[in-house]
Amino acid sequence: MDARVHAADRLQSMRGDASLQPVIDVDTSSVPLARQFDLFRSWNEGVCEFESVQETFQSFPARQTAWDLGTMAALRLGLPGEGSRYRWRHLKRAKVDNWYVFLPLSRDRNGGEKRRAAKPVMQSLAEPFEYVGEDDGCVALIMPSSLPFIGSSNVAIRDEASVLLADFMLLLDRSLPSLRATDVPHIVAATTNLLAACLTLSRDHIAGAQQAIDSVIAERASRIIERKLADPDLTPQKLCRELGVARSGLYRIFEPVGGISNFIRRRRLLRTCDILADRSDGRPISTIAHEWGFLDPSAYSRMFRKEFGMTPKEARAEGWCGRQPAPLQHGSLSGDGKNALGNLLLRNCFASGSGRPLAVSTGDWPGPARLPTNASHIRHASGA
């Protein structure tokens, strides 16, 4: 049975500028603690089986959110984590034969909110499988078995591509709340092309996956920039070396927002805004500007005014008041779909109005690449 998702009519009927809403958003908080695991199991009846590895759960706080993407579905699952060990396995008489790309997620116990991702696994729901874990959650993609690059039930993600795919899945999960109905076909195409490239190496598959690969590189670059924003030696050249990407590739990816240097400068301006809004920080404005790489106070003031419509002194006097920077001019997310996901990511990077990374949902799992043209380049991009 081909259990592909049929949602094209619903996507077409939505307003193009409307945010994509999850079709499933449930949690176990509505029932007594002792019944939470049973409720969680019921969410997956007819699809797969979850059972406890330990005798019983005193509680099982969980949340499941899913987005219908037409020929594909995206899933986010929040789980209790350490101390709640479960077994996930196929049904003997499965009603569906969809494929499931599953990425377990676990919280870094020493780093608080920092999280890390394991290797993604691709599995048919109609074939025997078993997974035992106590994860903090997962993100997943569910797709029909009729996709042309799935030739048999015995497929596996190539090792050199697994980190690249994991980063992309985390990026897609973070971007879902920002999607519009008109974005969906382009996002699905990018996702499908990347999956094909991760399963079967070919020039055509890699060319088709370029948009998705670019978006992962942009995401990795933005996270490095955020981490090293105060480093006066942070330059596009150093970024290229750390990412393993050619200068022309990095410049092309960030071209829709005015280039990589403009991206770095804007993030630094946003960071100074946060500091100016902090009334407990009474340092001179020139000192704050110098700390974030603006050595000429006059030039800093001009850039600040151009970006935010006020001087740094006015921003400090008004406490910043949550003002947003001027909107960026960048490529459309729809149209011909060119670099749709990359543009979505770049839009998200600037949407927060602060120097901190944008967190758009409770599933903001970080993942921290060279544009691959052959197997060795994919291996380098994935960090293998």
C-alpha positions in Angstrom: 0.0 0.0 0.0 1.4 3.4 -1.0 0.5 5.7 1.9 1.8 8.9 0.5 0.3 12.1 1.9 -2.3 13.9 -0.3 -2.3 17.5 0.7 -1.9 19.4 -2.6 -5.5 20.6 -2.6 -5.1 22.0 0.9 -1.8 23.7 0.1 -3.3 25.3 -3.0 -6.3 26.5 -1.1 -4.2 28.3 1.5 -3.3 31.9 1.1 0.2 32.1 -0.4 1.4 34.5 2.3 -0.2 32.5 5.2 2.2 30.7 7.6 2.2 27.0 7.3 0.4 25.5 10.3 1.1 22.1 11.8 -1.7 19.5 11.1 -0.8 17.7 14.3 0.2 19.2 17.6 -0.5 17.0 20.6 1.1 16.4 24.0 0.5 14.1 27.0 -0.2 16.8 29.6 -3.9 16.3 29.3 -3.9 13.0 31.1 -2.7 11.8 34.5 1.0 11.1 34.8 0.6 7.3 34.9 -1.3 7.3 31.6 1.0 9.5 29.6 3.0 6.7 28.0 -0.2 5.0 26.9 -1.5 8.2 25.3 1.9 8.6 23.6 1.7 5.1 22.2 -1.8 5.7 20.8 -0.5 8.5 18.6 1.3 5.9 16.4 -1.3 3.1 16.3 -1.3 1.4 12.9 2.1 2.9 12.0 4.6 1.5 14.4 4.9 0.2 18.0 6.3 1.9 21.1 6.8 -0.1 24.3 8.5 0.5 27.6 11.9 -1.2 28.2 11.6 -0.6 31.9 8.7 -1.8 34.1 6.7 1.3 34.1 6.9 5.1 33.6 5.8 7.3 36.5 5.3 9.9 33.8 6.1 10.4 30.1 5.9 14.0 29.1 5.9 14.1 25.3 4.8 16.3 22.4 4.3 15.4 18.7 4.1 18.1 16.0 3.7 17.3 12.3 3.5 19.5 9.1 1.8 18.3 6.0 4.1 19.1 3.0 2.0 17.5 0.2 4.1 14.5 -0.9 6.1 14.6 2.3 5.5 15.1 6.0 7.9 16.6 8.6 7.7 15.5 12.2 9.1 16.8 15.5 8.8 14.7 18.6 9.7 15.8 22.2 10.5 13.0 24.6 11.4 12.8 28.4 15.0 11.8 27.7 17.4 10.1 30.1 15.7 7.7 32.5 12.7 6.9 30.1 13.9 4.1 28.0 11.6 2.8 25.2 11.6 0.5 22.3 10.4 1.5 18.8 9.8 -1.2 16.2 7.7 -2.1 13.1 4.3 -3.6 13.2 4.0 -7.2 11.9 1.1 -6.3 9.7 2.0 -2.7 8.8 -0.7 -0.7 7.2 1.7 1.7 5.6 5.0 1.3 3.6 6.2 4.9 3.9 9.9 5.7 4.4 11.0 7.4 7.5 14.2 9.4 7.9 14.7 9.6 11.7 17.2 11.8 13.5 17.5 11.1 17.3 18.3 14.2 19.4 19.8 14.4 22.9 20.4 17.3 25.2 24.0 18.1 26.3 23.7 17.6 30.0 26.7 19.8 30.8 25.7 22.6 28.4 22.1 23.3 29.5 20.2 24.3 26.4 22.9 23.1 24.0 21.8 19.9 22.1 23.5 17.5 19.8 22.3 15.2 17.1 23.1 11.6 16.3 23.4 10.0 12.9 20.1 9.9 10.8 18.6 6.5 10.0 16.4 5.7 7.0 13.9 3.0 7.4 10.8 1.6 5.7 7.8 1.3 8.1 6.9 -2.0 6.3 10.2 -3.7 6.9 11.5 -5.2 10.2 13.4 -2.8 12.4 14.0 -2.0 16.1 15.4 1.0 17.9 16.0 1.3 21.6 16.7 4.6 23.2 16.0 7.3 25.8 16.3 10.4 23.6 15.2 13.9 24.3 13.3 13.9 21.0 13.7 13.5 17.2 13.0 15.2 13.9 11.9 13.1 11.0 10.8 13.1 7.4 8.1 10.7 6.2 7.8 10.1 2.4 6.1 7.6 0.1 7.9 4.5 -1.0 7.4 5.4 -4.7 10.1 8.0 -4.8 12.4 7.1 -7.8 15.7 7.1 -5.9 14.3 4.4 -3.5 15.0 1.3 -5.5 14.5 -1.3 -2.9 13.9 -1.8 0.8 17.6 -2.2 1.4 18.9 1.4 1.2 21.2 3.3 3.5 22.5 6.8 3.9 26.1 7.0 2.9 28.4 7.7 5.8 30.1 10.7 4.2 26.7 12.4 3.8 25.1 11.6 7.1 26.2 14.8 8.9 25.2 17.0 6.0 21.7 15.4 6.0 21.5 15.8 9.8 22.3 19.5 9.6 19.7 20.0 6.8 17.0 18.2 8.8 17.7 20.5 11.8 17.6 23.5 9.6 14.3 22.5 8.0 12.8 21.9 11.4 13.8 25.4 12.6 12.4 26.9 9.4 9.0 25.2 9.3 7.2 27.8 11.4 8.4 30.4 8.8 7.2 28.6 5.8 4.3 29.8 3.6 2.2 27.6 1.4 3.9 28.9 -1.7 7.3 27.9 -0.3 6.4 24.3 0.2 6.9 22.8 -3.3 10.4 24.3 -3.4 11.3 23.1 0.0 10.1 19.6 -0.8 12.0 19.6 -4.1 15.2 20.6 -2.3 14.7 18.0 0.4 14.0 15.2 -2.1 17.1 16.1 -4.2 19.3 16.1 -1.1 18.0 12.7 0.0 18.7 11.3 -3.4 22.3 12.7 -3.3 22.8 11.2 0.2 21.7 7.7 -1.0 23.2 7.5 -4.5 26.2 9.6 -5.6 25.7 11.0 -9.1 26.5 14.3 -10.8 22.8 14.9 -11.5 21.8 14.2 -7.8 24.5 16.5 -6.5 23.5 19.3 -8.9 19.9 18.9 -7.9 20.8 19.1 -4.2 22.9 22.2 -4.5 20.2 24.5 -3.1 19.8 22.3 0.0 23.6 22.1 0.4 24.0 25.9 0.1 21.4 26.4 2.8 23.3 24.1 5.2 26.5 26.0 4.5 24.7 29.3 5.2 23.4 28.0 8.4 26.8 26.7 9.5 28.4 30.0 8.5 25.9 32.0 10.5 26.5 30.0 13.6 30.3 30.4 13.3 29.8 34.1 12.9 27.6 34.3 16.0 30.2 32.4 18.0 33.1 34.5 16.8 31.3 37.9 16.4 33.7 39.7 18.8 36.8 38.4 17.0 38.4 41.3 15.1 40.0 38.9 12.8 36.7 37.3 11.7 36.9 37.7 7.9 35.2 36.0 4.9 38.6 34.3 4.1 38.8 32.7 7.6 35.2 31.6 7.3 36.0 29.9 4.0 38.8 28.0 5.5 36.8 26.9 8.5 33.8 25.8 6.3 35.9 24.3 3.6 34.2 26.3 0.9 35.6 28.4 -1.9 35.3 32.2 -1.7 33.1 32.3 -4.8 30.7 29.8 -3.2 30.4 31.7 0.1 29.9 35.0 -1.7 27.3 33.5 -4.0 25.3 32.0 -1.1 25.2 35.4 0.8 24.6 37.5 -2.2 20.9 37.8 -1.6 21.5 39.8 1.6 24.3 42.0 0.3 27.2 39.7 0.8 29.0 38.0 3.7 30.7 41.1 4.9 27.4 42.9 5.1 26.0 39.9 7.1 28.8 40.1 9.7 28.5 43.9 10.0 24.8 43.7 10.5 25.1 41.1 13.2 27.6 43.3 15.0 25.3 46.3 14.7 22.5 44.2 16.2 24.7 43.1 19.1 25.6 46.7 19.9 21.9 47.5 20.0 21.3 44.9 22.7 24.2 46.5 24.7 22.9 50.0 24.3 19.5 48.9 25.5 21.0 47.6 28.7 20.8 50.4 31.2 23.2 48.8 33.5 26.0 49.1 30.9 27.2 52.7 31.1 30.3 52.4 29.0 30.9 55.1 26.3 29.3 54.3 23.0 32.7 54.4 21.3 34.0 51.7 23.6 31.1 49.4 22.8 31.5 50.1 19.1 35.2 49.3 19.3 34.5 46.1 21.2 32.5 44.8 18.2 34.9 45.9 15.5 33.8 49.5 14.7 37.0 51.4 15.1 35.8 54.7 13.7 33.0 56.2 15.9 31.7 58.5 13.2 31.5 55.7 10.7 29.8 53.5 13.3 27.2 56.2 14.0 26.4 56.6 10.3 26.0 52.8 9.8 23.8 52.6 12.9 21.5 55.4 11.7 21.3 54.0 8.2 20.4 50.5 9.6 18.0 51.5 12.4 16.8 55.0 11.6 18.3 56.6 14.8 21.7 57.4 16.2 23.3 55.2 18.9 22.7 58.0 21.4 19.0 58.0 20.6 18.8 54.2 20.8 20.4 54.3 24.3 18.1 57.1 25.4 15.0 55.2 24.2 16.2 51.9 25.5 16.0 50.5 22.0 12.3 49.8 22.5 12.4 46.6 20.6 12.7 48.4 17.2 13.5 46.3 14.2 16.2 47.0 11.6 15.3 48.1 8.2 14.1 45.2 6.0 16.7 43.5 3.9 16.4 43.4 0.2 16.8 39.8 -0.8 15.5 37.2 -3.3 11.9 36.0 -3.2 11.2 32.7 -1.5 8.7 31.8 -4.2 9.0 32.7 -7.9 11.1 30.1 -9.7 12.2 28.6 -6.4 15.9 29.5 -6.9 17.7 29.3 -3.6 14.3 29.3 -1.8 15.5 27.5 1.3 18.8 29.5 1.4 16.8 32.7 1.2 14.5 31.5 3.9 17.4 30.7 6.2 19.0 34.1 5.6 15.7 35.9 6.2 15.4 34.0 9.5 18.9 34.9 10.5 18.0 38.6 10.4 14.4 38.3 11.7 15.1 38.3 15.4 16.2 42.0 15.6 18.9 41.0 18.1 22.4 39.8 18.1 21.4 36.4 19.3 20.6 33.4 17.0 16.9 33.2 16.1 14.9 30.6 18.0 11.6 30.2 16.3 10.3 27.1 18.1 10.8 24.7 20.9 12.5 22.4 18.5 15.5 24.7 17.9 18.1 22.0 17.8 21.5 23.3 16.6 23.7 21.5 14.3 26.8 23.2 13.3 30.8 22.6 4.5 32.2 22.7 1.0 29.9 22.7 -2.0 30.2 19.0 -3.1 30.9 18.1 -6.7 32.1 14.6 -6.0 32.4 12.0 -3.3 35.5 13.6 -1.6 33.8 17.0 -1.4 30.7 15.5 0.2 32.9 13.7 2.7 34.7 17.0 3.5 31.4 18.9 3.8 29.9 16.4 6.2 32.9 16.5 8.5 33.6 12.8 7.9 
